[in-house]
């Protein structure tokens, strides 16, 4: 009997997305041996109540897992507090956790990937996070999995030993950065990670994920990632509280089991270059950007 990590699924007010996310999880190898915890946040506004209730009714009938436990919040925590408290609860009970939100489709082998990696790197202090999503990289010669500095938040896993380093206080995080660290943290300016930190400080976002990445980065931690994504995010359709309508992060999801994991604990230089290149060009040409902006405006 394998010592499998529990799955934490965070849901709110999107019944269709939640149904699809659960359906894909049920088709995973190891689903029937895994414990599923569904954290249902309470409605923030009266307008949200009907959809929140639909989600709560939907998850009552979930099966296909070793066990299903539903946690109904009686007041609105918001995504960040909900995830932080749920992850904290489970890592201290089980020592590790796999984390899903309500808009993530998974490969049949995503849970296998997470559990294999959680076992392999259980005692490697520098490995702090396992991500299952990866951009559509052009370099097809990359190994099946690799280490990288940044943490992706669309399907991930971690251990209690790593999560204990999570620093929620943004001022304490900012105090540890200098100009060189900001450049490295932001993939040499190719991603707006530092801007996200500044926006959190200014109260313009409530991201748990950027604080988690900063916590990892400041500990010189690494994240494990697949070269072909094992997650597809379906939340970029305008329905998400924290996402825009866009398709630049759409991927072709991997459909085969991941069997190769790096033995050397260091960032893969070729993967870093491939990711940096993707981030630098992800928004396309000026004409493509204008078209996407117009499409977003028309969809509102």
C-alpha positions in Angstrom: 0.0 0.0 0.0 1.5 3.3 -1.1 1.7 6.3 1.3 -0.1 8.7 -1.1 -0.4 12.4 -0.5 -3.9 13.8 0.2 -5.4 16.0 -2.5 -6.7 19.4 -1.5 -9.3 20.8 -4.0 -10.3 24.5 -3.5 -13.7 25.4 -5.0 -16.0 28.5 -4.9 -18.7 29.4 -7.4 -18.0 27.7 -10.7 -20.0 24.5 -10.9 -19.1 23.7 -14.5 -15.4 24.1 -14.0 -15.5 22.2 -10.7 -17.4 19.3 -12.4 -14.8 19.0 -15.1 -11.9 19.3 -12.7 -13.2 16.5 -10.6 -14.1 14.4 -13.6 -10.5 14.5 -14.9 -9.2 13.8 -11.4 -11.4 10.7 -11.1 -9.7 9.4 -14.3 -6.3 9.6 -12.7 -4.3 6.5 -12.0 -4.2 6.4 -8.1 -7.4 8.4 -7.7 -9.2 5.4 -6.1 -6.3 5.2 -3.6 -6.1 8.9 -2.8 -7.9 10.9 -0.1 -9.7 14.0 -1.5 -10.4 17.0 0.7 -12.7 19.6 -0.9 -12.6 23.1 0.6 -15.7 25.1 -0.2 -15.4 28.8 0.4 -18.5 30.7 1.5 -20.1 33.4 -0.7 -18.5 36.8 -0.6 -21.7 38.6 -1.9 -25.4 37.7 -2.1 -25.0 37.5 -5.9 -22.5 34.7 -5.5 -24.7 32.6 -3.2 -26.7 30.6 -5.9 -23.5 29.4 -7.7 -21.7 28.7 -4.4 -24.7 26.6 -3.3 -24.6 24.7 -6.7 -21.0 23.8 -6.1 -21.7 22.6 -2.6 -24.5 20.4 -3.9 -22.3 19.1 -6.7 -19.4 18.0 -4.5 -21.8 16.1 -2.1 -22.0 13.3 -4.7 -18.3 13.0 -5.5 -16.9 9.4 -5.5 -14.1 7.5 -7.0 -11.5 8.3 -4.3 -10.4 6.4 -1.3 -12.3 8.9 0.8 -13.9 12.3 0.2 -14.1 14.9 3.0 -15.9 18.2 2.3 -15.0 21.3 4.4 -17.7 24.0 4.2 -16.5 27.4 5.2 -19.1 29.4 7.1 -17.7 32.8 6.0 -15.8 33.9 3.0 -12.0 33.5 3.4 -11.0 34.4 -0.1 -8.7 32.2 -2.2 -5.4 33.1 -0.6 -6.5 32.5 3.0 -8.5 29.4 2.0 -5.4 27.8 0.3 -3.0 28.8 3.0 -5.2 27.4 5.8 -6.1 24.2 3.9 -2.6 23.4 2.8 -1.3 24.1 6.4 -3.9 21.8 7.8 -3.1 18.9 5.5 0.7 19.1 5.4 0.8 18.9 9.2 -1.5 16.0 9.2 0.1 14.0 6.4 3.5 15.6 5.9 2.7 16.4 2.2 -0.2 17.6 0.0 -1.3 17.9 -3.6 -3.1 21.1 -4.4 -5.8 21.7 -7.1 -8.1 24.6 -7.8 -11.5 24.4 -9.5 -10.3 25.1 -13.0 -7.6 22.6 -13.6 -7.8 19.6 -15.9 -5.3 16.9 -15.2 -3.6 14.1 -17.2 -4.4 10.5 -16.2 -0.8 10.4 -14.8 -0.8 13.7 -12.9 -1.3 12.1 -9.4 1.3 9.5 -10.2 3.8 12.2 -11.1 3.1 14.1 -7.9 3.4 11.1 -5.7 6.5 9.7 -7.4 8.2 13.1 -7.0 7.1 13.6 -3.4 8.6 10.3 -2.6 11.9 10.8 -4.5 12.7 14.2 -3.1 11.1 13.8 0.3 14.4 14.4 2.1 16.0 16.9 -0.4 15.7 20.2 1.5 16.4 22.3 -1.6 13.5 20.8 -3.5 10.5 22.7 -2.1 7.7 22.6 -4.7 6.5 20.3 -7.4 4.6 21.9 -10.3 2.5 20.0 -12.9 1.8 22.9 -15.3 4.3 24.0 -17.9 4.2 26.6 -20.7 4.2 25.4 -24.3 8.0 25.5 -24.6 9.6 25.4 -28.1 12.7 23.4 -26.9 11.6 19.8 -27.5 14.9 18.4 -26.4 14.4 19.1 -22.7 14.3 16.1 -20.3 10.9 14.8 -19.0 11.3 16.8 -15.8 13.7 19.5 -14.6 14.4 21.9 -11.8 13.7 25.6 -12.1 13.5 28.5 -9.6 9.9 29.7 -10.0 6.8 28.0 -8.6 3.8 27.5 -10.8 0.5 27.4 -8.9 -1.8 25.5 -11.4 -1.6 22.1 -9.8 1.3 21.6 -7.3 2.5 19.7 -4.3 4.8 20.2 -1.4 5.9 18.8 2.0 5.5 20.1 5.5 9.3 20.6 5.7 9.1 23.1 2.8 5.8 24.7 3.7 7.1 25.7 7.1 9.2 28.3 5.2 6.2 30.0 3.8 6.3 33.7 4.8 3.0 35.4 4.5 4.3 38.8 5.6 5.2 40.7 2.4 7.3 43.3 4.3 9.5 40.6 5.6 9.9 39.2 2.1 10.7 42.6 0.5 13.3 43.3 3.1 15.4 40.4 1.9 15.6 41.5 -1.8 18.2 43.6 -3.4 18.5 44.7 -7.1 20.3 41.5 -8.2 17.8 39.3 -6.4 14.8 41.2 -8.0 16.3 40.6 -11.4 16.8 36.9 -10.8 13.4 36.6 -9.2 11.8 38.2 -12.3 13.6 35.9 -14.8 15.7 38.9 -15.9 12.6 41.1 -16.2 10.7 38.7 -18.5 7.9 38.0 -16.0 6.1 40.5 -13.7 6.9 38.6 -10.5 8.3 41.6 -8.7 5.4 43.7 -9.8 3.1 41.2 -8.2 4.9 41.6 -4.9 4.5 45.4 -5.2 0.9 45.0 -6.1 0.3 42.8 -3.0 2.0 45.4 -0.9 -0.3 48.1 -2.3 -3.4 45.9 -1.7 -4.0 45.4 -5.5 -3.9 41.6 -5.3 -4.2 39.0 -2.6 -1.9 36.4 -4.1 -0.7 33.5 -1.9 1.3 32.2 -4.9 3.7 35.1 -5.3 4.5 35.0 -1.6 5.1 31.2 -1.8 7.5 31.7 -4.8 9.3 34.5 -2.9 9.6 32.2 0.1 11.1 29.5 -2.0 13.4 31.8 -3.9 14.8 33.4 -0.7 15.7 30.0 0.7 17.5 29.1 -2.6 14.8 26.5 -3.2 14.0 24.7 -6.4 10.8 23.5 -8.0 10.4 20.3 -10.1 8.5 20.7 -13.4 7.5 18.5 -16.3 8.7 19.6 -19.8 5.2 18.8 -21.1 2.4 20.1 -19.0 0.3 17.7 -17.0 -2.3 20.4 -16.3 -4.6 22.4 -18.6 -6.0 25.6 -17.0 -9.6 26.2 -18.1 -10.1 29.3 -16.0 -8.9 31.9 -18.5 -12.4 32.2 -20.0 -13.4 35.3 -18.0 -15.1 33.4 -15.2 -12.3 33.5 -12.7 -12.0 36.0 -9.9 -8.3 36.3 -10.4 -7.8 35.6 -14.1 -8.3 37.3 -17.5 -9.7 36.0 -20.7 -6.7 34.9 -22.8 -5.2 31.8 -24.4 -1.4 32.3 -24.3 -1.1 29.8 -21.6 -3.1 27.0 -23.4 -1.0 23.8 -23.7 -1.2 20.4 -25.2 -1.4 18.2 -22.1 0.9 15.2 -21.7 -0.8 11.8 -21.9 1.9 9.5 -20.8 3.4 8.6 -17.5 6.5 10.5 -16.4 9.3 8.1 -15.6 12.5 10.2 -15.5 13.4 12.6 -12.7 16.7 14.4 -12.3 19.2 13.2 -9.7 21.3 16.3 -9.7 19.6 19.0 -7.6 20.3 22.2 -9.6 18.4 24.5 -12.0 18.4 23.2 -15.6 20.0 25.9 -17.7 18.4 24.9 -20.9 15.0 24.8 -19.3 15.6 28.2 -17.8 16.5 29.6 -21.3 13.4 28.0 -22.9 11.1 29.4 -20.2 12.7 32.8 -20.4 12.3 32.8 -24.2 8.6 31.8 -23.9 8.0 34.6 -21.3 9.7 37.2 -23.5 7.6 36.3 -26.5 4.3 35.1 -24.9 2.3 38.2 -25.8 3.3 38.1 -29.5 3.8 40.9 -31.9 2.3 44.4 -31.4 -0.5 43.5 -33.8 -1.3 40.3 -32.0 -1.3 42.2 -28.7 -3.8 44.8 -30.1 -6.0 42.0 -31.4 -6.0 40.2 -28.1 -6.8 43.5 -26.2 -9.7 44.2 -28.6 -11.0 40.6 -28.2 -10.8 41.0 -24.4 -12.7 44.3 -24.5 -15.4 42.8 -26.7 -15.8 39.8 -24.4 -16.6 42.0 -21.3 
